[in-house]
Amino acid sequence: MLDALDHQAHASAQLGSTMYQQLFTGLAHNYASHGEMWHLLHNASARPLHEATPLRLAGTIHRLVLQGAAPQTAQHYPSVGGTPTESFVDDFISACGQHPQEVAQGLCEQVQTNEVGRSTVLLALANWLPSVGVDEFDYLEIGASAGLNLSFDSYCADTGSGFLGDPKSTVQFPAHWFITAPVLALRPARVLERRGTDAFPIDLWQQEQRTRLLSFIWPDQSERFGRTRIAIDIALANKYTIDCMSADEWIETQLPLTFEQPVVVFHSIVWQYLHTDVRKRFVSTLSNAGARATPDAPLLWARMEPAGAVADLQVDIWTGISSDPQHFTLAQVGFHGQQLKWL
């Protein structure tokens, strides 16, 4: 647990949240000295890094702040107009003690950030697909959370030499998000049908669930917070379907017996949370379905997953010609979709 707290402090610093760097550093010190955090967390999880236990705790208190239930702690949260001070960690720890039931429940709930910034990867992917003969496709997303990234083509990314997505979108990713931008295609591939699944989906039609989603956004990252609020409105308008199923079970129900158009299966920062058996069955299902694909209707498995200090974008393409797919490593990218380096 101490390693998980230290890891999250370091990750927060890398991803630009000085507030959460301060928080997790302070919580680690408290834990190491057998303070309140040790009593709260030492039996909370056998796999705290894998289960993101520190972020579960931080999200729980942020949720109370957003709901107006923790006014003393709220003074430190920019998401409600506050500013972190030296007493932030102490007030956070006090809030944990004042809300034991909410904290206990929060520690059992999956982290759901549904990071909208990862749509930069999807926009770049759709831009690349025509180069491998894919002009339109069905889109299936694993770990879709609230489905915000199902609307990726409703957003806009400025590459510095042109735009990916909808230039008139209210969700904009500026040019400095790209270290190296892809060359713009004449026309990006178009989504025909889209659907997602999540083992613990967020129902945006419920205010409490919208607040839960926002609570996992780091409160000192105001642009990220505002971007998610706008994306929620877009998702509510689009009404895309999010199923509540395990990835391996769901993909079996979604892949067609006969491919009539290309299918792209995508996930981002999901793989580490899947059980080994789920991964094996998922990959086996993709491989078996790939044998039914054709050059005109291929199956593509695209994933943005951790690759050291950053994530990468890898794609496998089955065309039915061979049992082995073509493999591409297309980009490196920060975990929130920023600093995209097209390879």
N, C-alpha and C positions, 0 to 999 in steps of 0.2 A: 504493500500500500504506500509506503514511503517512496519507493521508486516511482510509482504511478503519479504521486503528487509532484515529485521533482521533475518527472518527464513532462507533465502538463504545464508546469511553470516555464520550462525551456521552450516548449512548443508555442505557448502563448506569446513569449517574447519574439520568437521567429515569425509569428503570424501577425505581429503588430498590436497586441493587446497588452499594454503596460499595466492595466488594471488587473487583469487576470494573472499576469506574471507576479504582481504584488500579492494577490490573493493566495495563489497556490504555494508561493514561497513561504508565506506566513503560516499557512495551514500545515506545511511540511515541518516547519520548526515546532509548531504546537504539537504535532503528532510525535515527533522524535523525542520530545520532552515528556511524553505520556500525559499530555493535557487533554482538553475536552475532545479534540479530534481523534485521539487514540481511542478513547472510550467509545466514540461514535462509530469509527470506521474499521477498527482492527479485525472485526469479524464480519464486515459487511460483504466481502467478496473474496473468493479464492483466486479470481483472475481480474483484479481491479484495472489493469491497463487494458486488457482485452474488452472488458465491459464498460470502460470509460467512467469508472466510479467517481473520480473527481468532477467530471463534467455533469454527471447526474446530480451531484450535490449542489454544484454552482447553479445549475438550471432550476433546481427546486427553490432556492432562495431568490433567484431572479424572478421566478414566477410569483412568489409572494409579494415581491416589490411591485411588479406590474399590476397586481390585484389590489394594491394599497394596503396589504396586511402586515407590512414590515416597515413602518414609517422611519424608525431610527436608522435602519440600514439603507433605506431609499435615498437618503441624502448623499450617498456615495455613488449613485447609479446615473450616468449620463443619459440612459434610455428613458428616465423620468425627470430629467433636468438637474440631476445632482452632479457632484464632483468628488472623486475619491480623495480622502484625507488620510492622515496617519492612523486614525482610529478605525479605518475600513475593516481590517481583518478582525479586530476585536468585536466590532458590531456584527460582522457576519457570523462569527462564532456564537455570539449572544442570540442571534436570530435562530440558529440551529437549535439552541436549548429551549427557546420559547415556542417552537413549532415542532415538537417531536413526532407527531403523527404524520404531518406533511412530509417531513424529512424521511421518515421510515418508508413511506409510500414512494417518494421520489427516487430513493436509492434502488428501488425495484423496477423502475421504468426505464425503457430503452431511450438513449439519446437520439433525438430527431432534429438535426439541423436543417436538412433539406437545402443545402447551400446553393443558392441561385447562381453564384459565380461560376459553378461548374458547367453552366450552359455555354460558356465560351468554348469549351471542348466540343460540345455537341454542334455548335455552329461551325467550328472548324472542320469537324468530321463530315457534316453535310456538304460543306464546300469541297472536300476531297473526294467524296464518293463518285462523282462523274468521271474522275480519272481512272476508276476501275470499272466503268460501265454501268454504274447505278445512278439512274436519274430520278427514281421515286422508290419509296420503300415503306413497309410497315415497321413501326417502332415499338419495341417491347422493353420496358425498363424494370430491372430488379432493384429492390430497395428504394422504391420511389417515394417513400415517406408521405408527404402531402400532395405529391404530384407537381410541384412547382417547375421542375425541369422538363416535364412533358410539354410545357409551353415554350421550349427553348427558342423556336423560330418566331415567337412573338416578341423576343427581345432583340437588342441590337448591340453589336460589338464593333467599335471603330478600330480598324487595323492600322490606321495611319495612312493607308493608301486606298481605302474604300471601306465599305460597311458589310458586315455579315448580319443577316437577319432583317428585321423591319426597322428602317432608319427613323420611322416616326414613333417608335416604341417609347413608353415611359420608363422602361428599364434599359439603361445604357451602361455599357462597359467601355471605358475610355482607352485610348491608344496605348497609354503607359502600362496596360495590363499585358501587352505583348512584348516579349524580348525579341522574338523573331516571328513575324506573322506569316501565314500561308499566302501564297499567290492566289488572288481571287479568281474563282471559276467564272465562266461566262454566265452560268446559271447553276446554283446549288441544287442538290437533290431535294426532292419534295416529299414530305410525309403524307402517306395516304391514310392509314389508320394508326392509332396509338393507344396504348394501354400500359398500366403499371401494376406492380404488386409490392406489398410490404408485409412483413410478419406482424408489425405494429403500426399500421397506417394512421395518419392524422386526418381526422374528419374536419375539414375547413368550415363546414356548415355549422359547427358548434363553436361558440365564442370561447369556451374554456379550452378547446383544443387549439384554436388559433393562438391563444395566449401561451399555451404549452410550447408550441412551435417557436414563438418569438423568444421564449425564456432561454432557449439554448443558443441564441445568438449573443455573442460577447457584447456586453452593454456599452463599452466605450468605442465600439465600431459603428458609428452613427450611420455612415453610408450603407453599410451592410444591413443594418436594422431597417432603414428606410426602403432599401431595395426589396427586402423581403415583404414588407407591408404592401408595396405596389404589386409584387408578384402574386401575393395572395388574392388580390382583387382580380388579376388577370385569370388566375386558376379558377376562381368562382364563376367567372364569366364563361370560361371554356368548358367547364363541367366534364373534364376527362375522367375516365373510370380508374379507380385504384382498388384492386382486389386485396383481400386479407388472406394471403396464402404463403407458405414456404416457397422459396425460390425454385427448389427442385420439383415440387409438385406442380407449381403454376406453369413452369416452362413446358411441361409435358402436355398441359391442356391447351397451350397457346400455339405451339409450332404445328403448322398444317401437315396433313398427310401428303398433300401434293402442293408444291410451291408454285404459286401463280405470279408472284412478284417478289422482289428482294425483301428479306426480313433482317432488320438490325436488332440484335439483343445487346443492351447496354447496362452497365452498372458503374457506380463511382463510390469509392471508399466504403465498400460493402463486404468485400471478400473476407476480411479479417474477422468479421462478426458471424460468418456462416460456419456451422459445424462441419467437420471433415466429411462426414457421410453425405451431408447436403451438397457439398462441393463436388464430390465424386459422382453423385447421381446427376447433378446439373451438367457437368462436363460430358458424361456419358450420353445424356439425352441430346445435347448439342451435336455430338459426334454422329450419333445415329440419324438425327434429322439431316445432318449435312450430306449424308449419302443420298438423300432424296432431293437435294437441291440440284439446280441446273445452271449452266452458264448465264442464261437469261433471267433466272430467279435464284440468285445465290443466297446463302445464309451467312450473316456476318456477326461475329461476337466481338464487340468493342468494349473495352474496360479502361477506366481511369482508376488506378490503384497505386498504393504507396510503392515507391522504388527508391528507398533510402530517404534522403532529406526532402525529396519532392515526389510527386506522382508521375507516372508516364501513361501515355495512351497507346494501347496495343490493340491490334485488330487481327482476327483470324477470319479467312473467307473460304467457305466450302462452295464448290461449284458442281459437285457430283462427279467430276472427272477423276478425282483421286480421293482416297480415304483421308489423306493428309491435307489440311488446309494451307493456303498461302498465309504467311505471317508477316505483319508489318508493325514496326514501332514508329509511331508518327510524331509524338510530341513529348516533351517534359513540361510539367505544370505544377504550380503550387497547389496545396490541398484545397484551397478555396477558389481555384480557377484562375488565379492571378499569375503573372510572370510566365505566360505561355511561350514556350520555345518550340516552334514548329521545326521538325527535323527533316 
